[in-house]
Amino acid sequence: MALSKLRAAVSHANPARRGLRDSHPEVASEGTVRRLLIFILDARGAHLAIPHRRRQLLAGLFLALSGITVAAMMAMFKLAQESLSIPQTIFLRTLGGMLVTLPLFRVVRVGLLPEGRLGLYGFRIALAVGAMACWLYSIAHMPLALASALSFSKSIFLPWLASAFLSERITVRKAVATGIGFVGVVLVLDPRSSSGVEVLAGLAGLLGAALGGAMTIVVKQLSKSEPTLRMMFYPHLGVSLAFAIPAMLTWHPLGAGAIGLVLGMVVFGTFSQWCFLTAYRLGDLSALAPVEYTRLIAAALFGFLIFAEVPSLAATLGIVLVSLSAYIALSRTDPDPEPT
């Protein structure tokens, strides 16, 4: 009797646990491990029970972890290009991610098929195919820090995309951020001192950033009603199908080192994607803007330690300007209000 009262008191005092129980009443009788997995992989309602400031802190932590792990995946991808083709690497990476996430649907008892919003899912998959192809091509042919910096230029496109699709107003601050970011991109690309391949890779990275900006808007819309696990699975499925034939046509034998790199990319890439989606489910896009720079710092560090990459002075200045433009574009002067 005393133990039952203690459990009831703990449950009453723990709003996150009550949020999980209320949003998923079917798991009330499940074990602790299953309840934890459901909270982690399908926290559609449970996160709302967490205080706002704590949600922002957790979102920042998850986004920082996402940045570090995606930078590690970038380094592994660059290493893999010594023995694998780009389409083959993309296919294996996304196929592995799909196989990792598929069994989890049964564990957390989330339906595999989308509950509506098929158009948004299709758009998300198309954007993921284009963005991943462009982004990974730029990683293969540019220093990691520069490729990562170009991905931040999505913040240049975000305000204009939000204006076109969400009817958001373009402010003077956002217009200034776009101009600063454009100058930074020109310095990063530096056509005078770069080879034709590097310039092409830079343009691919820029296109990937634009597609990534559009994908951010779609993800934010989907996260209002769709579970994280489902949002992770379908891009993996779509990208792996899109690159299946190109991978077969450019296939190289898999050695032990290549297999290890592919497995590492699957683990780090899947974990990074979950952290990214969870961060933007928990926190506000504008408040999270500065935290994204952990990816740039980690990419520069991996590039220096593994590939001995040292950006030129002009490229370094460009990185600073692109980062500054991203911060200006996504930060807000007014703090987010506490929910009532």
C-alpha positions in Angstrom: 0.0 0.0 0.0 2.8 2.4 0.9 4.6 1.6 -2.3 1.5 2.3 -4.4 1.0 5.7 -2.7 4.7 6.6 -3.4 4.3 5.7 -7.1 1.2 7.8 -7.3 2.9 10.7 -5.7 5.9 10.5 -8.0 3.6 10.3 -11.1 1.6 13.3 -9.9 4.7 15.3 -9.3 6.2 14.5 -12.7 4.4 16.5 -15.4 6.5 15.0 -18.3 5.4 11.5 -17.2 1.7 12.7 -17.0 2.1 14.2 -20.5 3.3 10.9 -21.8 0.4 9.1 -20.1 -2.2 11.6 -21.4 -0.9 11.7 -24.9 -0.4 7.9 -25.1 -3.0 6.3 -22.7 -2.4 2.9 -24.3 1.1 2.7 -22.7 -0.1 3.1 -19.2 0.5 -0.6 -18.5 3.7 -0.9 -20.4 7.1 -1.4 -19.0 9.5 1.5 -18.2 11.8 0.8 -21.2 8.9 0.9 -23.6 7.5 4.1 -22.1 10.9 5.7 -22.4 11.2 4.7 -26.0 7.8 6.1 -26.8 8.7 9.4 -25.1 12.0 9.5 -27.1 10.7 8.5 -30.5 7.1 9.7 -30.5 6.8 12.6 -28.1 3.9 14.3 -29.9 2.2 15.5 -26.7 4.6 14.6 -23.9 7.0 17.5 -24.5 4.2 20.0 -24.0 4.2 19.1 -20.3 7.8 20.2 -19.9 8.3 23.8 -18.8 9.1 26.2 -21.7 12.5 27.2 -20.5 13.5 23.6 -19.9 12.2 22.7 -23.4 14.5 25.4 -24.9 17.5 24.1 -23.0 16.8 20.5 -24.1 16.3 21.7 -27.7 19.7 23.5 -27.6 21.4 20.4 -26.2 19.8 18.1 -28.9 20.8 20.6 -31.7 24.4 20.7 -30.5 24.5 16.9 -30.4 23.1 17.0 -33.9 25.7 19.4 -35.1 28.6 17.3 -33.7 27.4 14.0 -35.0 26.5 15.3 -38.5 30.1 16.8 -38.7 31.4 13.3 -37.8 29.2 11.8 -40.5 30.6 14.4 -43.0 34.2 13.4 -42.2 33.2 9.7 -42.6 31.6 10.4 -46.0 34.7 12.2 -47.2 36.9 9.3 -46.2 34.5 6.8 -47.9 34.9 8.6 -51.2 38.4 7.1 -51.5 36.8 3.7 -52.2 33.1 4.3 -52.9 31.1 6.4 -55.4 28.8 9.2 -54.2 25.6 7.5 -55.3 26.7 4.2 -53.7 27.5 6.0 -50.4 24.2 7.9 -50.3 22.2 4.7 -51.1 24.0 2.7 -48.3 23.7 5.5 -45.8 19.9 6.0 -46.3 19.2 2.2 -46.7 20.9 1.6 -43.4 18.9 4.4 -41.7 15.7 3.0 -43.0 16.6 -0.5 -41.7 17.4 1.0 -38.3 14.2 2.9 -37.9 11.8 0.3 -39.4 11.7 -2.1 -36.4 11.1 0.8 -34.0 7.6 1.3 -35.4 6.6 -1.9 -33.7 8.5 -1.1 -30.5 6.7 2.2 -30.0 3.5 1.1 -31.7 3.4 4.0 -34.2 1.6 3.4 -37.5 3.9 3.2 -40.5 1.5 4.9 -43.0 1.1 8.7 -42.8 -2.2 9.9 -41.4 -2.9 12.5 -44.1 -0.5 15.2 -45.2 0.7 13.1 -48.1 1.6 16.1 -50.2 3.9 17.5 -47.5 5.5 14.1 -47.2 6.1 13.9 -50.9 7.5 17.4 -50.9 9.8 16.5 -48.0 11.1 13.4 -49.8 11.8 15.3 -53.0 13.6 18.1 -51.1 15.6 15.5 -49.2 16.8 13.8 -52.4 18.0 17.0 -53.9 19.5 18.5 -50.8 21.4 15.3 -49.9 22.8 14.9 -53.4 24.0 18.6 -53.5 25.3 18.6 -49.9 27.3 15.4 -50.1 28.7 16.4 -53.5 30.0 19.6 -52.0 31.5 17.7 -49.0 33.3 15.3 -51.3 35.0 18.1 -53.3 35.4 21.0 -50.8 37.1 21.4 -47.4 34.7 20.3 -44.6 34.6 23.8 -43.0 33.7 25.5 -46.3 31.0 22.9 -47.2 29.5 23.3 -43.7 29.6 27.1 -44.0 27.7 26.9 -47.3 25.0 24.8 -45.6 24.4 27.7 -43.2 23.5 29.9 -46.2 20.0 28.3 -46.0 19.3 31.1 -43.5 19.7 33.5 -46.4 16.9 31.7 -48.2 14.6 30.9 -45.2 13.1 34.4 -44.9 12.2 34.6 -48.6 10.8 31.1 -48.6 8.8 31.8 -45.5 7.5 35.0 -47.2 6.5 33.0 -50.3 4.9 30.0 -48.6 3.9 31.2 -45.1 3.2 34.9 -46.0 5.7 36.1 -43.4 6.9 39.7 -43.8 10.4 40.5 -45.0 12.0 42.9 -42.5 14.9 45.3 -43.1 17.0 43.1 -40.7 16.4 40.0 -42.8 17.2 41.9 -46.0 20.5 43.1 -44.5 21.3 39.5 -43.4 20.7 38.3 -47.0 23.2 40.9 -48.3 25.8 40.0 -45.7 25.3 36.3 -46.4 25.7 36.8 -50.2 29.1 38.5 -49.7 30.1 35.7 -47.4 29.2 33.0 -50.0 31.2 34.8 -52.7 34.2 34.8 -50.4 33.8 31.1 -49.5 33.5 30.1 -53.2 36.4 32.5 -54.2 36.3 31.6 -58.0 39.7 33.3 -58.6 41.7 30.8 -56.5 39.4 27.7 -56.6 39.4 25.0 -59.3 36.4 24.5 -61.5 35.4 21.4 -59.5 35.5 23.3 -56.2 33.4 26.1 -57.7 30.8 23.6 -59.0 30.8 21.9 -55.6 30.2 25.3 -54.0 27.3 26.0 -56.3 25.9 22.5 -55.5 26.3 23.3 -51.8 24.4 26.6 -52.3 21.6 24.8 -54.1 21.5 22.2 -51.3 21.2 25.0 -48.8 18.2 26.5 -50.6 16.5 23.1 -50.7 17.4 22.6 -47.0 15.8 25.9 -46.1 12.6 24.7 -47.8 12.9 21.4 -46.0 13.1 23.2 -42.6 9.7 24.9 -43.3 8.2 21.5 -44.3 9.6 19.8 -41.2 8.2 22.4 -38.9 4.8 22.0 -40.4 4.9 18.2 -40.3 6.1 18.2 -36.7 2.8 19.7 -35.5 1.0 16.4 -36.1 3.4 13.7 -37.2 5.7 11.6 -35.0 9.5 12.0 -35.3 10.0 8.3 -36.2 7.7 8.6 -39.3 9.4 11.9 -40.4 12.8 10.1 -40.2 11.7 6.9 -42.1 10.1 8.3 -45.3 13.1 10.5 -46.4 15.3 7.5 -45.9 13.0 5.4 -48.1 12.6 8.0 -50.8 16.4 8.8 -51.0 17.4 5.1 -51.1 14.9 4.4 -53.9 16.0 7.5 -55.9 19.7 6.5 -55.7 19.3 2.7 -56.0 19.9 2.5 -59.8 22.8 5.2 -59.8 24.4 3.2 -57.0 24.2 -0.1 -58.9 25.7 1.6 -62.0 28.7 3.0 -60.0 29.1 0.2 -57.5 32.5 -0.6 -56.0 33.4 -3.6 -53.9 33.0 -3.0 -50.1 36.2 -3.6 -48.1 36.3 -3.8 -44.3 37.2 -0.1 -44.0 34.4 1.0 -46.2 31.8 -1.2 -44.3 33.0 0.4 -41.1 32.6 3.9 -42.5 29.1 3.1 -43.8 28.0 1.7 -40.5 29.4 4.8 -38.7 27.5 7.1 -41.1 24.3 5.2 -40.5 24.6 5.4 -36.7 25.8 9.0 -36.6 23.4 10.2 -39.4 20.3 8.5 -37.9 21.1 9.9 -34.4 21.8 13.3 -35.8 18.5 13.4 -37.7 16.6 12.4 -34.6 18.3 15.1 -32.5 17.6 17.7 -35.2 13.9 16.8 -35.5 13.5 16.6 -31.7 15.2 20.0 -31.2 12.9 21.8 -33.6 9.9 20.0 -32.1 10.9 21.2 -28.6 12.3 24.6 -29.3 11.7 27.8 -31.4 13.6 28.1 -34.7 14.8 31.6 -34.0 16.0 30.8 -30.5 18.0 27.8 -31.7 19.9 29.7 -34.4 23.2 30.3 -32.5 23.4 26.6 -31.4 23.7 25.4 -35.0 27.2 26.8 -35.2 28.5 23.8 -33.2 28.3 21.9 -36.6 30.6 24.5 -38.2 33.1 24.4 -35.4 33.1 20.6 -35.3 33.4 20.4 -39.1 36.4 22.7 -39.1 38.0 20.7 -36.3 37.5 17.4 -38.1 38.8 18.9 -41.3 42.0 20.1 -39.7 42.7 16.9 -37.7 41.8 14.3 -40.3 42.4 16.1 -43.7 44.9 18.9 -42.6 42.5 21.4 -44.1 43.2 25.1 -43.4 40.8 27.6 -45.0 42.3 30.7 -46.7 41.9 34.1 -45.1 39.2 35.0 -47.6 37.3 31.8 -47.0 37.6 32.3 -43.2 36.2 35.8 -43.6 33.4 34.3 -45.7 32.6 31.7 -43.1 32.3 34.5 -40.5 30.0 36.6 -42.7 27.7 33.6 -43.6 27.5 32.7 -39.9 26.7 36.3 -39.0 24.0 36.5 -41.6 22.5 33.3 -40.3 22.4 34.7 -36.8 20.9 38.0 -37.8 18.3 36.3 -40.0 17.1 33.7 -37.4 17.5 35.6 -34.1 14.7 37.7 -32.7 15.0 40.8 -30.5 11.9 39.8 -28.4 12.2 36.8 -26.1 9.7 33.9 -26.5 6.8 34.3 -24.1 6.1 31.7 -21.5 3.1 29.5 -22.6 -0.1 30.1 -20.7 
